[in-house]
């Protein structure tokens, strides 16, 4: 396993300065298609036939809670993908993904989640949402600790990926990651497996953002690891409960029973030699 040398400290200032895109993120591509508005309180990303757009956090983090409110592309968004994710760099990168796959008008968005560790993913779960994500802002959160990764929508957990290194399952814990978001064209696969293409007469497609919050351990060059005290306060609880209280577990069961449309753990055609080891240890991944 590649270990990134780090010196990190508890980033209390991150929470205090969060919410202003001018202070917290850099526009990384797309030029004028990405715009900061209202003194940095709002941000929009747009996609046209020539290019999409994206931003990344100014800082890198090793563990933390990362939230943003988003309003997705309305109308016929088929072929588009709007993302909010954490990622390190390189061939053996770690990554934690929210990807919102566009739809034909009247069809539901698909929320695609995945976890990469040491360059390996293949841990997809997909959901439909219980609301229209284009009508207003909703909060999407990634809560990443040494013990587990929680995906939350409006503070409702929809998925937990636990650290099962003890049974040989790799887990992202040693590489610092930035927060990224992008809006781009993926009509070769995004909507119904690529059957529905992007309708460029509807361009530009625009997604809106506000209330970005990164409360985590900021990584700087050095030689030590994240404050264990801070990291352990992010999540806790016995493995059987995945760090969730009873109310949160019930909410996650509701989401997974009513709105999950794909779970790699039940895709036996994909894994003919047997489902991944972590799938045999927990119902909720």
N, C-alpha and C positions, 0 to 999 in steps of 0.2 A: 504494500500500500504506500502510495506517495504521500509524505507528510509535508505540508506547507509550513515553513518556519514562520511563526507568528508571535507578536506580542499584542495582547488584547486587553481591554479593560471594560468595566461595566459602563455602558453608554447612556447614562442618565440624561446627558445633554441631547441625545438623539430624540427623545420624546419631547423635550422642551422646545426644540426647534422644528419639529415635524409639522407637516401640513402646508409648507410653502415650497412649491416645486422649484422656484428660483434658487433656493438654498440647498435643496435636497437632491436634485437630479440634474443630469446633463442630457440634452437632446443629442442623440448619437447618429441618427440618419433620417433622411426624408426632407431635410431643409425646411421650407415654409409649410410643409404638410403637418409639422408638429408646432403647436403654438401654446405659449404660456399666457394666461389671461388673468385679469383682476389682480395684478401685482404678484402673480405666482400662486394664487389660491386655486386656480383652475388650470387644466391642461387638456388639449384635444390632440388626438392623432387622426390623420386622414390617409386614405388610400385612393389613388387613381391608377389609370392604366400604366403610368410610367414608374410609379414607386409607391411603397408604403412608407411607414415612419416608425420611430421608436425612441425610447429613452432608457437610461440606466441610472442607478443611484450613484452619487458621488463617492460613497464609502463602501467598503467591503465589510461583511459581517460573518462571525462564526457563532451561530445560534441567535435566536431572537423571535420576536413577533412582528409580522409585517402585514399591514392593512392598507387597502385603498378602496375608495368608493368609485364605482364605474357605472356608466350608462352606455350600453352597447349599441352597435350600429342598428338603426331601425329599418323597417321595411324589408325588401329583398336583399339580404346580406349573403346569399349563397356564394360559396367560394372564398369568403373572407375568414381570417382567423385573427382574433384579438387575444393577446396573451398578457399574463401577469405571472412572473416566475422568478426563482432564484437560480443562479448558475455560477460555477467557477469556470475556469478556462482550460483548454487542452483536451487531448484525446481521452484522457482518463478523468474527465470532468464529472462533478456532481451537479445535480439539477433537481428542482422541485417545481412542478408545472401546474398552473391553471391555463387551459387553452379553451377559448370559446369559439366553437365552430359555427359559422353562419348558416342561415336557413333561407328557404323560399318563404315568401310572405305567408303568414298564417301557420307555419310549422314552428315547433319549438327549437330554441337553441340547444346545442349539445355542449355540455361542460365536460371537457376531457382533462383528466388528471394523470400524472405520472411521476415516478421517483427514479432518478438515476443515481447510481453510485459507482465510482471508478469507471465511468464511461458506459455502464450497462443500465438499460432501462427495462422495457418489457413488463412494466408493472401498471398497466393502464386500468383505470376505472372511468366509466362515463355515466353522466347523469343528465336528465332533463331537470329544469328548474320548476319550482312551484309558483312562479310569478313570471311576468314579462320583463326581462332585464333591459328592455329598450325604453320602457315608459318612465323610469326614474332611476335614481342612484341606489345601488346596493353595495354592501361591504363584503369584500372578499379578502380572506386572511390566511396566511401561512404561519403556523406556530411550530418552530423548529428547535428541538432541544436534543441533548445527547440520548434521551430515552425514546423519543418518538416525534413524528411529524403529524400535525393536525391540519387538515384542510377545513376551513369554515366559511359558510355563507350566511351573512347577517348574524354572525356569532353562533350559528348552528353547525356543529361538526357534521360533515358529510363523509369523512374518511379519516382514519388514523393508520399510519404506517409505523410499526414498532421496530425498535432496534433489536434484531435477532442475530447479532454477531455470534452469540454463543452456540448457534447451530449452523454457522458458516454462511450466513446471509450478510452481504456487504451493506454498509449503512453510511450515509454521508455525515461525517463528523470531523474530518481533518482538513478540509479545504474551505477557505473563506469564499463567500459568494456575494455577488452584487444582486440587487433587485433590478429586474428588467421588465419592460412592457413594450409591445409592438402591435401594429396592425398591418397585415400583409396578405397577399393573394396566395391561396393554396388550393385553387380549384381543380387540381389533379387528384385531390383526396378528401378535402374538408367536408363537402356536403354530399351525403349518400355515396361515399367512396369515390367521389369525382364525377358522378353521373350528372350533377347539376353544376353548370359553369357560372362564373361571375358574369353578371349583366352590366357591362361597362356603361350603358346608358344611364344607370343609376348613380354613377360616380359623381363627385367624390363620396366615399363612405367615411363616416366620422364616428369615433368613440370618444367619450368625455370622461374626465377624471377629476377627483377632488379628494381632500382629506387623506393624503398619503402619510403613513406613519411607519417609521422604522425604529423599533425599540429593541436593540440588541447589543451584542458585544462587537465594537468596532475593531477591525483588524489593522494593525500597523506592523511594519517590518520589525522583527525581533526574534525571540527564541522561546516564548512560553505559550501556554494555551489559555483558552477563555476562562474567566473567573468561574470556578466550579460553584461557588455560592450563587451567583446570578443564574448560571445555566440550569441549576437544579430547581430554581424557583419558577422557571418557565412552565414546567410540567412536572407531574409527580404521580404518585399512586401506584398500586400494584399492577403487574402486567395484565392480570386477568381483567382489570378495569380500564386498561389503556390510558390511565391518567384522567379519566372523565368521571364526573359525579353521576348519580343515578339519572337526574334530569337530562343531562347531556347524552348519556348512553341511550335513553329512550328516544330522544330526538334523532340520533344517528340511525337507530333501527328504523324509525319512521321514514327517513330519507332513503335509506338503502332498500327498504322493502317496496316503497312506492315510486321512486324516481330513478333508481339505478337501471341503466340499460345495457351496460357491459361490465364484466368483472373478469379480469385475467385469471383469477383463482378458480373459476368454474369453466374455463375454456379448455376442455380436455382434448379437443382436436388440435389445439395449438401446442399442447404439452403431452404428447402421446406416451412419453416415458414416465409421466407422473407430474402432478401439479407442483409448483415451487414449494420449497420447504416451509416458508413462512405461512403459506396458505393452510398448512395442516396444523398450525399452532393457534390460530385465532380466527374467529368469525368475522371480525371487523378489521379491514385493512384499507 
